Amino acid sequence: MVAENPLSTVVADYEPRYRSAKQYQSEAEMEKEFIEQLRTQAYDYLPITSEKELVENLRAQLERLNDYRFTDREWTTFFKEKIANQNNGIVEKTAIVQEDHIQLLTREDGTVKNIYLIDKDNIHNNSLQVINQYVPEGGNHENRYDVTILVNGLPLVHVELKRRGVDIKEAFNQIRRYSRDSFGQGGIIR
């Protein structure tokens, strides 16, 4: 056993691979290796390249998690009001995921259903996915995210990779620029 807490137990044998730090590794090679490492840890790789595909995947993942099929009207309303609400900034969206992860859906028949964005009681019900080189639509500048981790289709983690020898401050500056130029400009990546 590696770790145990009330939410999960991690059981694994870790065998580090020997690697020589002398060899040059491009960011593309690093990205490929990182994604492969995530795939060995049960992340599914998706070749998503558009906002439309990202939203379609989010819908499919939330339908799977909640064992519920949205009608097109329900999905449009739920997405625009709960997930991609133009009035919510990063603080409000973070609070939804961390504190208010069960959202109410008003069905077409007027009844209300709980929709889980994340299953915090049984974390193994959540799906983990990874995409790369995603370019969000509608930003002030074209930004390309190296690796994005999705939980139930929600883009929760952006990883900016830098090759050996590049100052880590460059990655922070790039994320800061993304925050200024493209977070909040598209529909789902905000």
ZIVENDA-V11339 format. One line per field, one symbol per residue. burial: b if it has 16 or more other C-alpha atoms within 10 Angstrom, else e. Layout:
# ZIVENDA-V11339
burial->???
This chain:
# ZIVENDA-V11339
burial->eeeeeeeeeeeeeeeeeeeeeeeeeeeeeebeeebeebeeeebbbeebeebeebbebbbbbbbebbeeebeeeebebbbeebbbbeebeeeebeebbeeebbbebebeeeeeeebbbbbeeeeeebbbbbbbbbbbbebeeebebbbbbbbbbbbeebebbbeeeeeeeeeeeebeebeebbbbbbbbbb
